Amino acid sequence: RRSTDGPLVRLFKQIYRGILSFALRLKWGTIAVTLVLFGCLIATIPMLGEQLMPKFRETDFLMHWVEKPGIGIDAMNRITIRASDEMMAVNGVRNFGSHIGRATVADEVVGPNFTELWISIDDDTDYDATVAEVQEIVDGYPGLYRDLLTYLTERIKEVLTGTSASIVVRLYGPDLDQLRSTAKDIEAVIKPIEGVTTLKVEPQVLVPQIAIDMKVEAASQFGLTPGLLMNNVTTLVNGMRVGELYRDQAIFPVVVVGERKLRTDLATLSELMIDTPSGAQVPLASVASLTIVPAPNVIAREGASRKLDVTCNVDGRDLASVANDIESAVRSNIKFATGYHPEFLGEYAEAKASRQRLLLLSLGSILAITIILYIDFESWRLVLLILLVLPLALASGLLGAFAGGGILSLGSLVGFVTVLGIAARNAIMLISHYRHLAAEVPGLTHGELIVRGAEERLAPILMTALTTGLALVPLIVTGELPGQEIEYPMALVILTGLAGATTVNLLVLPVLYSWFLSSRDANASTNATSSASAT
């Protein structure tokens, strides 16, 4: 028994009946228009940019300021205090904080040349204008590396690569001089690329270091070994922790160390008296030669190999385009010596890996859907019809990606997955209803079956699209407010994808199913003729 439709539904069905009948009469025209539109949308894919995360519009910011290694805390204090005065004078900046260097047991091994600054801005201030004014202040401190990132963005980048940069070219090799030279060449190649900002080579300078070369013959006369000699010198120069004091719930280390003059004067250090196993003492200069040599301020390793990072951020272009240009430029213009190789890390590398994982999982899901559909429909042609609808529906979601700035981000990918599920559901329900209608009302002609089945599924399909679309309207109207940076591009893709999926399910799929019926009848007629001839 057919239910009675409301006046609005009857009006929609009447309009839809006319449009569908016209599409069925011009099957080739309908398919041709669909393919042309699909081809045009697919052709725009290379124009899309790509990044892992959108630009978060948080009100809490974190800045890294890195001076040349060796600078004192007093100098960094002066720079930091001056910066705080300038930033607190900006209308909308609510507070300011900083720390210089690191604590004794901090998780980041940095020197006093490294400073982190924090600011927060008011929620009701002009976000873009305030951030631009703060950025202008930050840019007014030349000669040091500095950046301005929202707190969440900085944390994500730190987790991905251990740095706060969007793109990292990590260079591996055994010799530090060669690493620095190659890193400078990479910096020169990357610098002209459009969109590259805050480009820097990981700071590494030569600092004076005391080198002690043991006089083996002289030391052996006093029974001194290299380990015993270095233990004496290290204790007096660098100190040795021998205990702890506890007072007022605070812990104070007890360190045995030589007088300050021993650590600042090479001549005095040469006269340092070293205890021998016999109990006597001998001047250090008698058993070792002391020199001051240049040495790198830090040696970083990863996977038992020395490394040096060349980092940059991106502005004015999408992350994927800049990252691809950098990788292409480095590989084509830099010749790496034996034992040296680069790795390209950062947001884009993670986005690429995430996209590949998502693609593999999606292919696995589509394969599972195909098997389940065949088990139910027992017809590869029907399964193929449903699978043909899915890319047509997904292509319309590209319009939403362009509406959101032409960037594919995590939110956009989630939107495409959502459209895929809705399009597959509506297509399966329509094909199932056609089969049910053919079994319940066997006297219908093909044209009547197609039109009636589509009409009866019109209301459910439209209700699915409208309810989902209306739920997304607030996200689209309010735009990229803080906290909606991921949901906004997702909503745009879902909304345009819903419009395309609904059109495909209501117009293109009935046309394709009518071809399926005609082909099935033709095959049945051919089989019947063959059987009659054989008889």
TAURUR-V587261 format. One record per residue. N is the residue number from 0. SS is DSSP state (h for helix, s for strand, l for the rest). D_FIRST is the distance of its C-alpha to the first C-alpha in whole Angstrom. Layout:
N,SS,D_FIRST + N,SS,D_FIRST
This chain:
0,l,0 + 1,l,4 + 2,l,6 + 3,l,10 + 4,l,12 + 5,l,16 + 6,h,19 + 7,h,20 + 8,h,17 + 9,h,17 + 10,h,21 + 11,h,21 + 12,h,18 + 13,h,20 + 14,h,23 + 15,h,22 + 16,h,20 + 17,h,24 + 18,h,26 + 19,h,24 + 20,h,24 + 21,h,28 + 22,h,28 + 23,h,27 + 24,h,29 + 25,l,32 + 26,h,31 + 27,h,35 + 28,h,35 + 29,h,33 + 30,h,34 + 31,h,38 + 32,h,37 + 33,h,35 + 34,h,38 + 35,h,41 + 36,h,39 + 37,h,39 + 38,h,43 + 39,h,44 + 40,h,42 + 41,h,44 + 42,h,47 + 43,l,48 + 44,h,47 + 45,h,51 + 46,h,52 + 47,l,50 + 48,s,52 + 49,s,52 + 50,l,53 + 51,l,52 + 52,l,52 + 53,l,52 + 54,l,55 + 55,l,54 + 56,l,55 + 57,l,57 + 58,l,60 + 59,s,62 + 60,s,64 + 61,s,66 + 62,s,69 + 63,s,71 + 64,s,75 + 65,s,77 + 66,l,81 + 67,l,83 + 68,l,84 + 69,l,87 + 70,l,87 + 71,l,88 + 72,h,86 + 73,h,88 + 74,h,87 + 75,h,83 + 76,h,83 + 77,h,85 + 78,h,82 + 79,h,79 + 80,h,81 + 81,h,81 + 82,h,78 + 83,h,76 + 84,h,78 + 85,h,77 + 86,h,73 + 87,h,74 + 88,l,75 + 89,l,71 + 90,l,69 + 91,l,66 + 92,s,68 + 93,s,68 + 94,s,70 + 95,s,71 + 96,s,72 + 97,s,74 + 98,s,76 + 99,s,78 + 100,l,79 + 101,l,77 + 102,l,78 + 103,l,80 + 104,l,77 + 105,l,75 + 106,l,72 + 107,l,73 + 108,l,76 + 109,l,77 + 110,l,81 + 111,l,82 + 112,l,81 + 113,s,77 + 114,s,76 + 115,s,72 + 116,s,72 + 117,s,69 + 118,s,68 + 119,s,65 + 120,s,64 + 121,l,62 + 122,l,58 + 123,l,59 + 124,l,61 + 125,l,61 + 126,h,60 + 127,h,61 + 128,h,64 + 129,h,65 + 130,h,64 + 131,h,66 + 132,h,69 + 133,h,69 + 134,h,69 + 135,h,72 + 136,h,74 + 137,h,73 + 138,h,74 + 139,l,77 + 140,l,79 + 141,l,80 + 142,l,81 + 143,l,79 + 144,s,75 + 145,s,73 + 146,l,69 + 147,l,67 + 148,s,63 + 149,s,61 + 150,h,61 + 151,h,58 + 152,h,58 + 153,h,62 + 154,h,61 + 155,h,58 + 156,h,61 + 157,h,63 + 158,h,61 + 159,h,60 + 160,h,64 + 161,l,66 + 162,l,67 + 163,l,65 + 164,l,65 + 165,l,62 + 166,s,64 + 167,s,66 + 168,s,69 + 169,s,70 + 170,s,73 + 171,s,75 + 172,l,78 + 173,l,81 + 174,l,84 + 175,h,83 + 176,h,85 + 177,h,83 + 178,h,80 + 179,h,81 + 180,h,83 + 181,h,79 + 182,h,77 + 183,h,79 + 184,h,79 + 185,h,75 + 186,h,75 + 187,h,77 + 188,h,74 + 189,h,71 + 190,h,73 + 191,l,72 + 192,l,69 + 193,l,66 + 194,l,65 + 195,s,67 + 196,s,68 + 197,s,70 + 198,s,72 + 199,s,74 + 200,s,76 + 201,l,76 + 202,l,79 + 203,l,82 + 204,l,86 + 205,s,89 + 206,s,90 + 207,s,94 + 208,s,94 + 209,s,97 + 210,s,97 + 211,s,100 + 212,s,101 + 213,s,103 + 214,l,107 + 215,h,106 + 216,h,110 + 217,h,111 + 218,h,108 + 219,h,109 + 220,h,112 + 221,l,111 + 222,l,108 + 223,l,105 + 224,l,102 + 225,h,99 + 226,h,97 + 227,h,100 + 228,h,101 + 229,h,98 + 230,h,97 + 231,h,100 + 232,h,99 + 233,h,96 + 234,h,96 + 235,h,99 + 236,h,97 + 237,l,93 + 238,l,94 + 239,s,93 + 240,s,90 + 241,s,92 + 242,s,91 + 243,s,89 + 244,s,90 + 245,s,87 + 246,s,88 + 247,l,86 + 248,l,82 + 249,s,83 + 250,s,84 + 251,s,87 + 252,s,88 + 253,s,92 + 254,s,93 + 255,s,96 + 256,l,97 + 257,l,100 + 258,l,102 + 259,h,100 + 260,h,103 + 261,h,102 + 262,h,99 + 263,h,100 + 264,l,104 + 265,h,104 + 266,h,108 + 267,h,107 + 268,h,105 + 269,h,107 + 270,l,109 + 271,l,107 + 272,s,108 + 273,s,106 + 274,s,107 + 275,l,108 + 276,l,108 + 277,l,111 + 278,l,111 + 279,l,113 + 280,s,111 + 281,s,111 + 282,s,110 + 283,h,107 + 284,h,109 + 285,h,111 + 286,h,108 + 287,s,106 + 288,s,105 + 289,s,103 + 290,s,102 + 291,s,99 + 292,s,96 + 293,s,93 + 294,s,90 + 295,s,86 + 296,l,85 + 297,l,82 + 298,l,81 + 299,l,77 + 300,s,76 + 301,s,72 + 302,l,72 + 303,l,76 + 304,s,76 + 305,s,78 + 306,s,75 + 307,s,75 + 308,s,72 + 309,s,72 + 310,s,69 + 311,s,68 + 312,s,65 + 313,s,63 + 314,l,62 + 315,l,61 + 316,l,59 + 317,l,57 + 318,h,58 + 319,h,57 + 320,h,59 + 321,h,62 + 322,h,61 + 323,h,61 + 324,h,64 + 325,h,66 + 326,h,65 + 327,h,66 + 328,h,69 + 329,h,71 + 330,h,70 + 331,h,71 + 332,h,74 + 333,l,76 + 334,l,77 + 335,l,77 + 336,l,80 + 337,l,80 + 338,l,78 + 339,l,77 + 340,s,73 + 341,s,71 + 342,s,67 + 343,s,65 + 344,s,63 + 345,s,61 + 346,h,58 + 347,h,57 + 348,h,58 + 349,h,56 + 350,h,53 + 351,h,53 + 352,h,53 + 353,h,50 + 354,h,48 + 355,h,49 + 356,h,48 + 357,h,45 + 358,h,44 + 359,h,45 + 360,h,43 + 361,h,40 + 362,h,41 + 363,h,40 + 364,h,37 + 365,h,36 + 366,h,37 + 367,h,35 + 368,h,32 + 369,h,33 + 370,h,33 + 371,h,30 + 372,h,28 + 373,h,30 + 374,h,29 + 375,h,25 + 376,h,25 + 377,l,28 + 378,l,29 + 379,h,31 + 380,h,30 + 381,h,27 + 382,h,29 + 383,h,32 + 384,h,29 + 385,h,28 + 386,h,32 + 387,h,33 + 388,h,30 + 389,h,32 + 390,h,36 + 391,h,34 + 392,h,33 + 393,h,36 + 394,h,38 + 395,h,37 + 396,h,38 + 397,h,41 + 398,h,41 + 399,h,41 + 400,h,44 + 401,h,46 + 402,h,45 + 403,l,46 + 404,l,50 + 405,l,49 + 406,s,50 + 407,s,48 + 408,l,48 + 409,h,47 + 410,h,44 + 411,h,43 + 412,h,42 + 413,h,40 + 414,h,38 + 415,h,38 + 416,h,37 + 417,h,34 + 418,h,33 + 419,h,33 + 420,h,30 + 421,h,28 + 422,h,28 + 423,h,27 + 424,h,25 + 425,h,23 + 426,h,24 + 427,h,23 + 428,h,19 + 429,h,19 + 430,h,20 + 431,h,18 + 432,h,15 + 433,h,16 + 434,h,17 + 435,h,14 + 436,h,12 + 437,h,15 + 438,h,15 + 439,h,11 + 440,l,11 + 441,l,15 + 442,l,16 + 443,l,16 + 444,l,19 + 445,h,21 + 446,h,21 + 447,h,17 + 448,h,16 + 449,h,18 + 450,h,18 + 451,h,14 + 452,h,14 + 453,h,17 + 454,h,15 + 455,h,12 + 456,h,15 + 457,h,17 + 458,h,17 + 459,h,17 + 460,h,20 + 461,h,22 + 462,h,22 + 463,h,23 + 464,h,26 + 465,h,27 + 466,h,27 + 467,h,29 + 468,h,31 + 469,h,32 + 470,h,33 + 471,h,36 + 472,h,37 + 473,h,39 + 474,h,41 + 475,h,41 + 476,h,43 + 477,h,45 + 478,l,46 + 479,l,49 + 480,l,50 + 481,l,52 + 482,l,49 + 483,l,47 + 484,h,48 + 485,h,46 + 486,h,43 + 487,h,44 + 488,h,44 + 489,h,41 + 490,h,39 + 491,h,40 + 492,h,39 + 493,h,35 + 494,h,34 + 495,h,35 + 496,h,34 + 497,h,31 + 498,h,31 + 499,h,32 + 500,h,29 + 501,h,26 + 502,h,28 + 503,h,28 + 504,h,25 + 505,h,23 + 506,h,26 + 507,h,28 + 508,h,25 + 509,h,23 + 510,h,26 + 511,h,28 + 512,h,24 + 513,h,25 + 514,h,28 + 515,h,27 + 516,h,25 + 517,h,28 + 518,h,30 + 519,h,28 + 520,h,28 + 521,h,32 + 522,h,33 + 523,h,31 + 524,h,33 + 525,h,36 + 526,h,36 + 527,h,35 + 528,h,38 + 529,h,40 + 530,h,39 + 531,h,40 + 532,h,43 + 533,h,44 + 534,l,43
